[in-house]
Amino acid sequence: MGKLTVLQISRAKKRGLLNDGDGLYLRVSATGTKSWIFRYRDHGRLRDHGLGTLSTINLAEAREVARQCRKLRLQGLDPIEEKKRRLTAAKIEAAKAISFAECAASYIETHRTGWKNAKHAKQWGSTLSTYVYPVFGDLPVAEINVGLVMRAIEPIWTTKPETASRVRGRIEAVLDWAKVRGYRTGENPALWKGNLSHLLPARGKVSRVNHHAALPHTEMAAFWSALSKQAGIAAQALRFAILTATRTSETLEAVWEEVDMETGVWTIPAERMKGDKEHRVPLSQPALAILKEMETQSTGKYIFPGMKSDRPLSNMSLLAVLKRMKRPDLTTHGFRSTFRDWAAECTDAPREVAEAVLAHALSNKVEAAYRRSDLFEKRQGLMVEWAGYCG
């Protein structure tokens, strides 16, 4: 080694190889580009290992790299294969650095076509954005552990057990996906059995918590009187939701094409229903009156438009109405419980009719299999009675 000088290298113009010794060569291309190679034989095969261009690596540096290559040869290793191995390892480490949020986005996109409706994908993204991403969304998925999972779900485990259970399941699914893709190894920290089951109470033991504050039905008349004095689209939407006993999203995302004003029927398509089944809602006269009023205010497809006509009103708008009424203890969803309590205590309506009003799936599978009717006529009478009770 050491045959070449800096001056020789700078003057080299002719295409070919200049030997520095011990396997190190300077290659001059037809265009005059100069680069370093380390030449050696592996099992009788001549191999050239590129070390970089002269503009990147000077003579002294090239000699040091060549020395490292000779050390590998003494160990029986192939410099080219070792470089490939290092690059592969670096790529694997870079892949492992992918964040949980990036994995979740890929998971949702991959499974989107297999889910029943777009609402499901939206719910996935919404719950993860609300409860998970603030805790470890930006962290490498390979670093997610039990402690981080607990930080995300423990605060809502007793107050919102159903939501917390879904969040835990979604974290588990994303981490399983990441493991199969090679982004992480080891046990899934979001696994329930034999893992989080030792740290958190079973969902069944906390599911009786009142998730949505409900107004006692005996106070409905006074509350309705106060609500009737509230102006604005949000107040109208809240009154409509109460009169129809529908879920918040079902009311807020309602569009005009779902309503038949002549027959007084609002048909909510399956893709907007929690149970993925079309739901017909009988509209009482007060409910129809609200729709007729909204016809003069709504210019887009949504019955209760938000700030922009092409977007529905937000749930926060309804909560703002309750806040103005100095009732922050209540939620829109809670009025469904108010209706259910009223139906059970103040009417002779069979349980299945009240459950049909709320579009609840029957837990009794035999009863569900034999029920062919949606009990519309019976629900129609009950909704008229409920509107009269409200005021």
C-alpha positions as YAML, in Angstrom:
chain: A
units: angstrom
residues:
- id: 1
  name: MET
  ca: [0.00, 0.00, 0.00]
- id: 2
  name: GLY
  ca: [0.99, 3.60, -0.49]
- id: 3
  name: LYS
  ca: [1.97, 3.56, -4.13]
- id: 4
  name: LEU
  ca: [-0.15, 6.56, -5.10]
- id: 5
  name: THR
  ca: [0.43, 10.20, -4.29]
- id: 6
  name: VAL
  ca: [-2.00, 13.08, -4.15]
- id: 7
  name: LEU
  ca: [-0.33, 14.62, -7.18]
- id: 8
  name: GLN
  ca: [-0.65, 11.42, -9.24]
- id: 9
  name: ILE
  ca: [-4.31, 11.18, -8.33]
- id: 10
  name: SER
  ca: [-5.03, 14.79, -9.31]
- id: 11
  name: ARG
  ca: [-3.26, 14.37, -12.68]
- id: 12
  name: ALA
  ca: [-4.94, 11.06, -13.57]
- id: 13
  name: LYS
  ca: [-7.13, 11.57, -16.65]
- id: 14
  name: LYS
  ca: [-6.93, 8.30, -18.57]
- id: 15
  name: ARG
  ca: [-9.71, 5.78, -18.08]
- id: 16
  name: GLY
  ca: [-8.58, 2.76, -16.01]
- id: 17
  name: LEU
  ca: [-7.39, 1.66, -12.57]
- id: 18
  name: LEU
  ca: [-4.56, 3.10, -10.49]
- id: 19
  name: ASN
  ca: [-3.23, 0.62, -7.92]
- id: 20
  name: ASP
  ca: [-2.41, 1.93, -4.44]
- id: 21
  name: GLY
  ca: [-1.60, -1.57, -3.17]
- id: 22
  name: ASP
  ca: [-3.23, -4.19, -0.92]
- id: 23
  name: GLY
  ca: [-6.46, -4.17, -2.92]
- id: 24
  name: LEU
  ca: [-7.10, -0.41, -3.01]
- id: 25
  name: TYR
  ca: [-7.61, 1.09, -6.48]
- id: 26
  name: LEU
  ca: [-8.62, 4.45, -7.87]
- id: 27
  name: ARG
  ca: [-10.98, 3.99, -10.79]
- id: 28
  name: VAL
  ca: [-11.07, 6.70, -13.46]
- id: 29
  name: SER
  ca: [-14.15, 6.58, -15.69]
- id: 30
  name: ALA
  ca: [-14.45, 7.60, -19.33]
- id: 31
  name: THR
  ca: [-15.95, 10.92, -18.21]
- id: 32
  name: GLY
  ca: [-13.10, 11.56, -15.76]
- id: 33
  name: THR
  ca: [-15.01, 10.69, -12.58]
- id: 34
  name: LYS
  ca: [-12.71, 9.21, -9.93]
- id: 35
  name: SER
  ca: [-13.84, 6.69, -7.31]
- id: 36
  name: TRP
  ca: [-12.28, 4.17, -4.93]
- id: 37
  name: ILE
  ca: [-12.73, 0.40, -5.00]
- id: 38
  name: PHE
  ca: [-11.43, -2.42, -2.88]
- id: 39
  name: ARG
  ca: [-10.67, -5.46, -5.07]
- id: 40
  name: TYR
  ca: [-10.48, -8.97, -3.60]
- id: 41
  name: ARG
  ca: [-11.26, -12.59, -4.39]
- id: 42
  name: ASP
  ca: [-13.99, -14.54, -2.63]
- id: 43
  name: HIS
  ca: [-14.02, -18.28, -3.34]
- id: 44
  name: GLY
  ca: [-12.06, -17.65, -6.52]
- id: 45
  name: ARG
  ca: [-14.42, -14.91, -7.72]
- id: 46
  name: LEU
  ca: [-13.00, -11.42, -8.27]
- id: 47
  name: ARG
  ca: [-15.11, -8.76, -6.55]
- id: 48
  name: ASP
  ca: [-14.94, -4.97, -6.56]
- id: 49
  name: HIS
  ca: [-16.31, -3.20, -3.48]
- id: 50
  name: GLY
  ca: [-17.12, 0.46, -4.13]
- id: 51
  name: LEU
  ca: [-15.90, 2.75, -1.34]
- id: 52
  name: GLY
  ca: [-17.05, 6.14, -2.66]
- id: 53
  name: THR
  ca: [-15.93, 8.91, -4.97]
- id: 54
  name: LEU
  ca: [-12.73, 10.91, -4.59]
- id: 55
  name: SER
  ca: [-14.82, 14.03, -3.98]
- id: 56
  name: THR
  ca: [-16.26, 12.31, -0.90]
- id: 57
  name: ILE
  ca: [-13.33, 10.23, 0.36]
- id: 58
  name: ASN
  ca: [-9.72, 11.41, 0.12]
- id: 59
  name: LEU
  ca: [-6.67, 9.18, -0.18]
- id: 60
  name: ALA
  ca: [-6.05, 8.78, 3.56]
- id: 61
  name: GLU
  ca: [-9.68, 7.95, 4.24]
- id: 62
  name: ALA
  ca: [-9.78, 5.44, 1.39]
- id: 63
  name: ARG
  ca: [-6.72, 3.67, 2.80]
- id: 64
  name: GLU
  ca: [-8.42, 3.41, 6.21]
- id: 65
  name: VAL
  ca: [-11.61, 1.97, 4.72]
- id: 66
  name: ALA
  ca: [-9.52, -0.52, 2.70]
- id: 67
  name: ARG
  ca: [-7.75, -1.54, 5.92]
- id: 68
  name: GLN
  ca: [-11.13, -2.26, 7.54]
- id: 69
  name: CYS
  ca: [-12.07, -4.36, 4.51]
- id: 70
  name: ARG
  ca: [-8.88, -6.42, 4.87]
- id: 71
  name: LYS
  ca: [-9.70, -7.04, 8.53]
- id: 72
  name: LEU
  ca: [-13.09, -8.41, 7.48]
- id: 73
  name: ARG
  ca: [-11.37, -10.71, 4.99]
- id: 74
  name: LEU
  ca: [-9.10, -12.03, 7.76]
- id: 75
  name: GLN
  ca: [-12.29, -12.92, 9.68]
- id: 76
  name: GLY
  ca: [-13.61, -14.80, 6.67]
- id: 77
  name: LEU
  ca: [-16.24, -12.16, 5.91]
- id: 78
  name: ASP
  ca: [-17.19, -10.60, 2.58]
- id: 79
  name: PRO
  ca: [-17.06, -6.75, 2.73]
- id: 80
  name: ILE
  ca: [-19.82, -6.37, 0.14]
- id: 81
  name: GLU
  ca: [-22.16, -8.76, 1.97]
- id: 82
  name: GLU
  ca: [-21.35, -7.10, 5.29]
- id: 83
  name: LYS
  ca: [-22.27, -3.72, 3.85]
- id: 84
  name: LYS
  ca: [-25.59, -5.14, 2.61]
- id: 85
  name: ARG
  ca: [-26.21, -6.61, 6.05]
- id: 86
  name: ARG
  ca: [-25.56, -3.24, 7.72]
- id: 87
  name: LEU
  ca: [-27.85, -1.42, 5.30]
- id: 88
  name: THR
  ca: [-30.60, -3.98, 5.86]
- id: 89
  name: ALA
  ca: [-30.22, -3.67, 9.63]
- id: 90
  name: ALA
  ca: [-30.41, 0.12, 9.33]
- id: 91
  name: LYS
  ca: [-33.59, -0.15, 7.25]
- id: 92
  name: ILE
  ca: [-35.13, -2.47, 9.82]
- id: 93
  name: GLU
  ca: [-34.30, -0.05, 12.63]
- id: 94
  name: ALA
  ca: [-35.74, 2.82, 10.62]
- id: 95
  name: ALA
  ca: [-38.90, 0.80, 10.04]
- id: 96
  name: LYS
  ca: [-39.17, 0.14, 13.76]
- id: 97
  name: ALA
  ca: [-39.04, 3.88, 14.34]
- id: 98
  name: ILE
  ca: [-42.44, 4.24, 12.59]
- id: 99
  name: SER
  ca: [-44.86, 5.91, 14.99]
- id: 100
  name: PHE
  ca: [-47.98, 4.38, 16.48]
- id: 101
  name: ALA
  ca: [-50.11, 7.00, 14.71]
- id: 102
  name: GLU
  ca: [-48.58, 6.07, 11.34]
- id: 103
  name: CYS
  ca: [-49.26, 2.38, 11.99]
- id: 104
  name: ALA
  ca: [-52.83, 3.16, 13.03]
- id: 105
  name: ALA
  ca: [-53.41, 5.19, 9.86]
- id: 106
  name: SER
  ca: [-52.11, 2.30, 7.74]
- id: 107
  name: TYR
  ca: [-54.22, -0.20, 9.68]
- id: 108
  name: ILE
  ca: [-57.39, 1.85, 9.18]
- id: 109
  name: GLU
  ca: [-56.70, 2.34, 5.48]
- id: 110
  name: THR
  ca: [-55.98, -1.38, 5.01]
- id: 111
  name: HIS
  ca: [-59.20, -2.49, 6.72]
- id: 112
  name: ARG
  ca: [-61.46, 0.33, 5.51]
- id: 113
  name: THR
  ca: [-62.94, -1.68, 2.60]
- id: 114
  name: GLY
  ca: [-63.68, -4.62, 4.90]
- id: 115
  name: TRP
  ca: [-65.69, -2.56, 7.39]
- id: 116
  name: LYS
  ca: [-69.44, -2.23, 6.96]
- id: 117
  name: ASN
  ca: [-69.51, 1.51, 6.59]
- id: 118
  name: ALA
  ca: [-67.34, 4.61, 6.52]
- id: 119
  name: LYS
  ca: [-68.64, 5.61, 9.95]
- id: 120
  name: HIS
  ca: [-66.67, 2.78, 11.53]
- id: 121
  name: ALA
  ca: [-63.38, 4.05, 10.12]
- id: 122
  name: LYS
  ca: [-64.26, 7.55, 11.28]
- id: 123
  name: GLN
  ca: [-64.94, 6.27, 14.80]
- id: 124
  name: TRP
  ca: [-61.59, 4.49, 14.84]
- id: 125
  name: GLY
  ca: [-59.72, 7.64, 13.92]
- id: 126
  name: SER
  ca: [-61.76, 9.76, 16.32]
- id: 127
  name: THR
  ca: [-61.24, 7.60, 19.43]
- id: 128
  name: LEU
  ca: [-57.52, 7.16, 18.77]
- id: 129
  name: SER
  ca: [-57.07, 10.90, 18.16]
- id: 130
  name: THR
  ca: [-58.91, 11.73, 21.37]
- id: 131
  name: TYR
  ca: [-57.51, 9.19, 23.82]
- id: 132
  name: VAL
  ca: [-54.34, 7.64, 22.37]
- id: 133
  name: TYR
  ca: [-52.41, 10.01, 20.14]
- id: 134
  name: PRO
  ca: [-51.95, 12.66, 22.86]
- id: 135
  name: VAL
  ca: [-50.24, 9.99, 24.98]
- id: 136
  name: PHE
  ca: [-48.08, 8.05, 22.51]
- id: 137
  name: GLY
  ca: [-49.20, 8.76, 18.95]
- id: 138
  name: ASP
  ca: [-45.80, 10.18, 17.93]
- id: 139
  name: LEU
  ca: [-43.72, 7.53, 19.72]
- id: 140
  name: PRO
  ca: [-42.15, 4.61, 17.80]
- id: 141
  name: VAL
  ca: [-44.59, 1.72, 17.76]
- id: 142
  name: ALA
  ca: [-41.76, -0.57, 18.89]
- id: 143
  name: GLU
  ca: [-41.52, 1.37, 22.16]
- id: 144
  name: ILE
  ca: [-45.19, 1.12, 23.23]
- id: 145
  name: ASN
  ca: [-45.42, -0.71, 26.56]
- id: 146
  name: VAL
  ca: [-47.97, -1.49, 29.26]
- id: 147
  name: GLY
  ca: [-47.27, 1.76, 31.08]
- id: 148
  name: LEU
  ca: [-48.13, 3.86, 28.04]
- id: 149
  name: VAL
  ca: [-51.27, 1.85, 27.28]
- id: 150
  name: MET
  ca: [-52.40, 2.34, 30.88]
- id: 151
  name: ARG
  ca: [-51.82, 6.09, 30.64]
- id: 152
  name: ALA
  ca: [-54.19, 6.19, 27.67]
- id: 153
  name: ILE
  ca: [-57.07, 4.08, 28.98]
- id: 154
  name: GLU
  ca: [-56.92, 4.20, 32.77]
- id: 155
  name: PRO
  ca: [-58.35, 7.76, 33.07]
- id: 156
  name: ILE
  ca: [-61.55, 6.69, 31.25]
- id: 157
  name: TRP
  ca: [-61.79, 3.06, 32.36]
- id: 158
  name: THR
  ca: [-64.36, 3.71, 35.10]
- id: 159
  name: THR
  ca: [-66.05, 6.83, 33.70]
- id: 160
  name: LYS
  ca: [-66.39, 5.63, 30.09]
- id: 161
  name: PRO
  ca: [-65.96, 1.84, 30.28]
- id: 162
  name: GLU
  ca: [-67.49, 1.09, 26.89]
- id: 163
  name: THR
  ca: [-65.32, 3.67, 25.13]
- id: 164
  name: ALA
  ca: [-62.23, 2.62, 27.10]
- id: 165
  name: SER
  ca: [-62.80, -1.02, 26.16]
- id: 166
  name: ARG
  ca: [-63.03, -0.10, 22.47]
- id: 167
  name: VAL
  ca: [-59.89, 2.02, 22.70]
- id: 168
  name: ARG
  ca: [-57.98, -0.84, 24.33]
- id: 169
  name: GLY
  ca: [-59.14, -3.24, 21.62]
- id: 170
  name: ARG
  ca: [-58.10, -0.82, 18.89]
- id: 171
  name: ILE
  ca: [-54.67, -0.31, 20.41]
- id: 172
  name: GLU
  ca: [-54.27, -4.09, 20.60]
- id: 173
  name: ALA
  ca: [-55.27, -4.51, 16.94]
- id: 174
  name: VAL
  ca: [-52.81, -1.85, 15.72]
- id: 175
  name: LEU
  ca: [-49.96, -3.33, 17.77]
- id: 176
  name: ASP
  ca: [-50.72, -6.83, 16.46]
- id: 177
  name: TRP
  ca: [-50.65, -5.45, 12.92]
- id: 178
  name: ALA
  ca: [-47.33, -3.72, 13.62]
- id: 179
  name: LYS
  ca: [-45.83, -6.95, 14.97]
- id: 180
  name: VAL
  ca: [-46.83, -8.94, 11.89]
- id: 181
  name: ARG
  ca: [-45.34, -6.21, 9.70]
- id: 182
  name: GLY
  ca: [-42.07, -6.47, 11.62]
- id: 183
  name: TYR
  ca: [-42.27, -3.06, 13.28]
- id: 184
  name: ARG
  ca: [-42.19, -4.45, 16.81]
- id: 185
  name: THR
  ca: [-41.53, -7.67, 18.72]
- id: 186
  name: GLY
  ca: [-42.65, -9.24, 21.98]
- id: 187
  name: GLU
  ca: [-46.01, -9.53, 23.69]
- id: 188
  name: ASN
  ca: [-48.82, -7.10, 22.97]
- id: 189
  name: PRO
  ca: [-49.00, -4.66, 25.94]
- id: 190
  name: ALA
  ca: [-52.69, -3.94, 25.23]
- id: 191
  name: LEU
  ca: [-53.69, -7.59, 25.61]
- id: 192
  name: TRP
  ca: [-56.44, -8.00, 28.20]
- id: 193
  name: LYS
  ca: [-56.27, -11.61, 29.41]
- id: 194
  name: GLY
  ca: [-53.29, -12.30, 31.62]
- id: 195
  name: ASN
  ca: [-52.08, -8.74, 31.19]
- id: 196
  name: LEU
  ca: [-54.26, -5.66, 31.70]
- id: 197
  name: SER
  ca: [-56.83, -7.84, 33.48]
- id: 198
  name: HIS
  ca: [-54.47, -7.77, 36.48]
- id: 199
  name: LEU
  ca: [-54.32, -3.96, 36.46]
- id: 200
  name: LEU
  ca: [-57.91, -2.88, 35.71]
- id: 201
  name: PRO
  ca: [-61.33, -4.02, 36.94]
- id: 202
  name: ALA
  ca: [-63.35, -6.06, 34.47]
- id: 203
  name: ARG
  ca: [-65.56, -3.93, 32.25]
- id: 204
  name: GLY
  ca: [-68.67, -5.69, 33.56]
- id: 205
  name: LYS
  ca: [-67.96, -4.42, 37.06]
- id: 206
  name: VAL
  ca: [-67.94, -0.80, 35.99]
- id: 207
  name: SER
  ca: [-70.45, -0.88, 33.13]
- id: 208
  name: ARG
  ca: [-73.27, 0.15, 35.46]
- id: 209
  name: VAL
  ca: [-71.76, 3.61, 35.79]
- id: 210
  name: ASN
  ca: [-74.12, 6.25, 34.42]
- id: 211
  name: HIS
  ca: [-72.21, 7.30, 31.29]
- id: 212
  name: HIS
  ca: [-74.59, 10.02, 30.19]
- id: 213
  name: ALA
  ca: [-76.15, 12.25, 32.84]
- id: 214
  name: ALA
  ca: [-79.91, 11.94, 32.47]
- id: 215
  name: LEU
  ca: [-82.68, 14.31, 33.52]
- id: 216
  name: PRO
  ca: [-85.29, 12.68, 35.82]
- id: 217
  name: HIS
  ca: [-88.46, 12.41, 33.76]
- id: 218
  name: THR
  ca: [-90.42, 14.19, 36.50]
- id: 219
  name: GLU
  ca: [-88.41, 17.34, 35.71]
- id: 220
  name: MET
  ca: [-89.00, 17.19, 31.96]
- id: 221
  name: ALA
  ca: [-91.91, 19.66, 31.84]
- id: 222
  name: ALA
  ca: [-89.93, 22.39, 33.61]
- id: 223
  name: PHE
  ca: [-86.83, 21.67, 31.53]
- id: 224
  name: TRP
  ca: [-88.82, 21.74, 28.28]
- id: 225
  name: SER
  ca: [-90.33, 25.07, 29.19]
- id: 226
  name: ALA
  ca: [-86.85, 26.53, 29.70]
- id: 227
  name: LEU
  ca: [-85.53, 24.89, 26.51]
- id: 228
  name: SER
  ca: [-88.40, 26.35, 24.48]
- id: 229
  name: LYS
  ca: [-87.11, 29.83, 25.33]
- id: 230
  name: GLN
  ca: [-83.71, 29.09, 23.79]
- id: 231
  name: ALA
  ca: [-83.23, 30.43, 20.27]
- id: 232
  name: GLY
  ca: [-81.03, 29.11, 17.48]
- id: 233
  name: ILE
  ca: [-80.50, 25.99, 15.38]
- id: 234
  name: ALA
  ca: [-78.71, 24.15, 18.18]
- id: 235
  name: ALA
  ca: [-81.71, 24.54, 20.49]
- id: 236
  name: GLN
  ca: [-84.01, 23.31, 17.70]
- id: 237
  name: ALA
  ca: [-81.77, 20.27, 17.17]
- id: 238
  name: LEU
  ca: [-81.78, 19.48, 20.88]
- id: 239
  name: ARG
  ca: [-85.58, 19.69, 21.01]
- id: 240
  name: PHE
  ca: [-85.83, 17.44, 17.95]
- id: 241
  name: ALA
  ca: [-83.42, 14.89, 19.44]
- id: 242
  name: ILE
  ca: [-85.46, 14.76, 22.65]
- id: 243
  name: LEU
  ca: [-88.81, 14.41, 20.84]
- id: 244
  name: THR
  ca: [-87.50, 11.59, 18.65]
- id: 245
  name: ALA
  ca: [-85.37, 9.92, 21.36]
- id: 246
  name: THR
  ca: [-82.62, 9.46, 18.78]
- id: 247
  name: ARG
  ca: [-78.88, 9.42, 19.24]
- id: 248
  name: THR
  ca: [-76.99, 12.68, 18.91]
- id: 249
  name: SER
  ca: [-75.25, 11.75, 15.66]
- id: 250
  name: GLU
  ca: [-78.49, 10.50, 14.15]
- id: 251
  name: THR
  ca: [-80.07, 13.91, 14.70]
- id: 252
  name: LEU
  ca: [-77.12, 16.09, 13.79]
- id: 253
  name: GLU
  ca: [-76.32, 14.21, 10.56]
- id: 254
  name: ALA
  ca: [-79.96, 14.05, 9.44]
- id: 255
  name: VAL
  ca: [-80.54, 15.19, 5.84]
- id: 256
  name: TRP
  ca: [-83.74, 16.35, 4.18]
- id: 257
  name: GLU
  ca: [-83.97, 13.40, 1.79]
- id: 258
  name: GLU
  ca: [-84.47, 11.08, 4.80]
- id: 259
  name: VAL
  ca: [-87.69, 12.83, 5.82]
- id: 260
  name: ASP
  ca: [-91.19, 12.39, 4.37]
- id: 261
  name: MET
  ca: [-93.11, 15.39, 5.66]
- id: 262
  name: GLU
  ca: [-96.44, 14.17, 4.27]
- id: 263
  name: THR
  ca: [-96.42, 10.83, 6.10]
- id: 264
  name: GLY
  ca: [-94.47, 12.14, 9.08]
- id: 265
  name: VAL
  ca: [-91.74, 9.52, 8.84]
- id: 266
  name: TRP
  ca: [-88.01, 9.99, 9.18]
- id: 267
  name: THR
  ca: [-86.07, 7.02, 7.78]
- id: 268
  name: ILE
  ca: [-82.48, 6.79, 9.01]
- id: 269
  name: PRO
  ca: [-80.38, 4.61, 6.68]
- id: 270
  name: ALA
  ca: [-78.53, 1.59, 8.05]
- id: 271
  name: GLU
  ca: [-75.10, 3.11, 7.56]
- id: 272
  name: ARG
  ca: [-75.93, 5.88, 10.04]
- id: 273
  name: MET
  ca: [-77.34, 3.54, 12.67]
- id: 274
  name: LYS
  ca: [-75.31, 1.96, 15.46]
- id: 275
  name: GLY
  ca: [-76.95, -1.40, 14.78]
- id: 276
  name: ASP
  ca: [-76.40, -1.16, 10.99]
- id: 277
  name: LYS
  ca: [-80.14, -1.51, 10.42]
- id: 278
  name: GLU
  ca: [-82.53, 1.01, 8.84]
- id: 279
  name: HIS
  ca: [-84.66, 2.78, 11.45]
- id: 280
  name: ARG
  ca: [-88.02, 4.47, 10.81]
- id: 281
  name: VAL
  ca: [-88.86, 7.26, 13.23]
- id: 282
  name: PRO
  ca: [-92.50, 8.37, 13.62]
- id: 283
  name: LEU
  ca: [-92.64, 12.15, 13.90]
- id: 284
  name: SER
  ca: [-95.06, 13.80, 16.31]
- id: 285
  name: GLN
  ca: [-96.64, 17.14, 15.45]
- id: 286
  name: PRO
  ca: [-94.13, 19.11, 17.59]
- id: 287
  name: ALA
  ca: [-91.26, 17.32, 15.81]
- id: 288
  name: LEU
  ca: [-92.77, 18.13, 12.41]
- id: 289
  name: ALA
  ca: [-93.20, 21.73, 13.49]
- id: 290
  name: ILE
  ca: [-89.46, 21.95, 14.16]
- id: 291
  name: LEU
  ca: [-88.73, 20.56, 10.68]
- id: 292
  name: LYS
  ca: [-91.08, 23.08, 9.06]
- id: 293
  name: GLU
  ca: [-89.30, 25.85, 10.93]
- id: 294
  name: MET
  ca: [-85.91, 24.52, 9.81]
- id: 295
  name: GLU
  ca: [-87.07, 24.48, 6.19]
- id: 296
  name: THR
  ca: [-86.97, 28.28, 6.33]
- id: 297
  name: GLN
  ca: [-83.42, 28.30, 7.73]
- id: 298
  name: SER
  ca: [-81.59, 25.35, 6.19]
- id: 299
  name: THR
  ca: [-80.21, 25.91, 2.70]
- id: 300
  name: GLY
  ca: [-78.10, 22.77, 2.33]
- id: 301
  name: LYS
  ca: [-78.73, 19.05, 2.62]
- id: 302
  name: TYR
  ca: [-78.46, 18.96, 6.41]
- id: 303
  name: ILE
  ca: [-81.55, 19.68, 8.46]
- id: 304
  name: PHE
  ca: [-79.45, 21.21, 11.24]
- id: 305
  name: PRO
  ca: [-76.47, 22.84, 9.46]
- id: 306
  name: GLY
  ca: [-73.42, 24.15, 11.23]
- id: 307
  name: MET
  ca: [-71.49, 27.32, 10.47]
- id: 308
  name: LYS
  ca: [-71.13, 26.04, 6.90]
- id: 309
  name: SER
  ca: [-74.21, 24.77, 5.10]
- id: 310
  name: ASP
  ca: [-72.35, 21.72, 3.82]
- id: 311
  name: ARG
  ca: [-71.44, 20.59, 7.34]
- id: 312
  name: PRO
  ca: [-73.77, 19.45, 10.13]
- id: 313
  name: LEU
  ca: [-74.07, 21.09, 13.50]
- id: 314
  name: SER
  ca: [-71.54, 19.87, 16.05]
- id: 315
  name: ASN
  ca: [-72.27, 18.05, 19.29]
- id: 316
  name: MET
  ca: [-70.51, 20.87, 21.15]
- id: 317
  name: SER
  ca: [-73.26, 23.23, 19.96]
- id: 318
  name: LEU
  ca: [-75.88, 21.17, 21.79]
- id: 319
  name: LEU
  ca: [-73.75, 21.05, 24.92]
- id: 320
  name: ALA
  ca: [-73.42, 24.84, 24.66]
- id: 321
  name: VAL
  ca: [-77.22, 25.11, 24.81]
- id: 322
  name: LEU
  ca: [-77.27, 23.06, 28.02]
- id: 323
  name: LYS
  ca: [-74.47, 25.20, 29.41]
- id: 324
  name: ARG
  ca: [-76.44, 28.38, 28.69]
- id: 325
  name: MET
  ca: [-79.34, 26.82, 30.54]
- id: 326
  name: LYS
  ca: [-76.99, 26.23, 33.47]
- id: 327
  name: ARG
  ca: [-77.37, 22.47, 33.04]
- id: 328
  name: PRO
  ca: [-73.80, 21.32, 32.24]
- id: 329
  name: ASP
  ca: [-74.59, 18.19, 34.25]
- id: 330
  name: LEU
  ca: [-76.73, 16.88, 31.36]
- id: 331
  name: THR
  ca: [-75.83, 15.39, 27.95]
- id: 332
  name: THR
  ca: [-77.92, 15.05, 24.82]
- id: 333
  name: HIS
  ca: [-77.62, 11.27, 24.91]
- id: 334
  name: GLY
  ca: [-78.91, 11.26, 28.48]
- id: 335
  name: PHE
  ca: [-82.40, 12.26, 27.30]
- id: 336
  name: ARG
  ca: [-82.75, 8.78, 25.77]
- id: 337
  name: SER
  ca: [-82.50, 7.44, 29.32]
- id: 338
  name: THR
  ca: [-85.07, 10.00, 30.42]
- id: 339
  name: PHE
  ca: [-87.43, 8.71, 27.73]
- id: 340
  name: ARG
  ca: [-86.80, 5.09, 28.69]
- id: 341
  name: ASP
  ca: [-87.50, 5.75, 32.38]
- id: 342
  name: TRP
  ca: [-90.69, 7.65, 31.49]
- id: 343
  name: ALA
  ca: [-91.92, 4.86, 29.21]
- id: 344
  name: ALA
  ca: [-91.32, 2.25, 31.92]
- id: 345
  name: GLU
  ca: [-92.84, 4.19, 34.81]
- id: 346
  name: CYS
  ca: [-95.57, 6.31, 33.25]
- id: 347
  name: THR
  ca: [-96.97, 4.27, 30.35]
- id: 348
  name: ASP
  ca: [-98.31, 0.82, 29.62]
- id: 349
  name: ALA
  ca: [-96.02, 0.46, 26.61]
- id: 350
  name: PRO
  ca: [-94.42, -2.99, 26.42]
- id: 351
  name: ARG
  ca: [-90.67, -3.07, 26.96]
- id: 352
  name: GLU
  ca: [-90.00, -4.12, 23.37]
- id: 353
  name: VAL
  ca: [-91.83, -1.04, 22.03]
- id: 354
  name: ALA
  ca: [-89.70, 1.35, 24.11]
- id: 355
  name: GLU
  ca: [-86.57, -0.53, 23.06]
- id: 356
  name: ALA
  ca: [-87.66, -0.28, 19.42]
- id: 357
  name: VAL
  ca: [-88.02, 3.50, 19.80]
- id: 358
  name: LEU
  ca: [-84.39, 3.64, 20.96]
- id: 359
  name: ALA
  ca: [-83.32, 1.26, 18.16]
- id: 360
  name: HIS
  ca: [-81.73, -1.04, 20.69]
- id: 361
  name: ALA
  ca: [-80.71, -4.49, 19.52]
- id: 362
  name: LEU
  ca: [-82.49, -7.21, 21.47]
- id: 363
  name: SER
  ca: [-80.18, -9.11, 23.78]
- id: 364
  name: ASN
  ca: [-82.54, -12.09, 23.65]
- id: 365
  name: LYS
  ca: [-81.57, -13.74, 20.36]
- id: 366
  name: VAL
  ca: [-84.70, -15.90, 20.22]
- id: 367
  name: GLU
  ca: [-86.94, -12.85, 20.66]
- id: 368
  name: ALA
  ca: [-84.92, -10.97, 18.05]
- id: 369
  name: ALA
  ca: [-85.26, -13.84, 15.57]
- id: 370
  name: TYR
  ca: [-89.04, -13.98, 15.89]
- id: 371
  name: ARG
  ca: [-89.66, -10.26, 15.74]
- id: 372
  name: ARG
  ca: [-90.40, -9.36, 12.14]
- id: 373
  name: SER
  ca: [-92.09, -5.99, 12.65]
- id: 374
  name: ASP
  ca: [-90.44, -2.73, 13.69]
- id: 375
  name: LEU
  ca: [-93.60, -2.00, 15.78]
- id: 376
  name: PHE
  ca: [-93.98, 1.29, 13.94]
- id: 377
  name: GLU
  ca: [-97.69, 1.85, 14.69]
- id: 378
  name: LYS
  ca: [-97.20, 1.22, 18.40]
- id: 379
  name: ARG
  ca: [-94.15, 3.45, 18.46]
- id: 380
  name: GLN
  ca: [-96.11, 6.16, 16.68]
- id: 381
  name: GLY
  ca: [-98.63, 6.37, 19.49]
- id: 382
  name: LEU
  ca: [-95.91, 6.32, 22.14]
- id: 383
  name: MET
  ca: [-94.06, 9.23, 20.51]
- id: 384
  name: VAL
  ca: [-97.23, 11.31, 20.41]
- id: 385
  name: GLU
  ca: [-97.69, 10.61, 24.12]
- id: 386
  name: TRP
  ca: [-94.03, 11.50, 24.82]
- id: 387
  name: ALA
  ca: [-94.35, 14.83, 22.99]
- id: 388
  name: GLY
  ca: [-97.41, 15.64, 25.07]
- id: 389
  name: TYR
  ca: [-95.52, 14.76, 28.27]
- id: 390
  name: CYS
  ca: [-92.58, 16.98, 27.35]
- id: 391
  name: GLY
  ca: [-94.88, 19.94, 26.97]
...
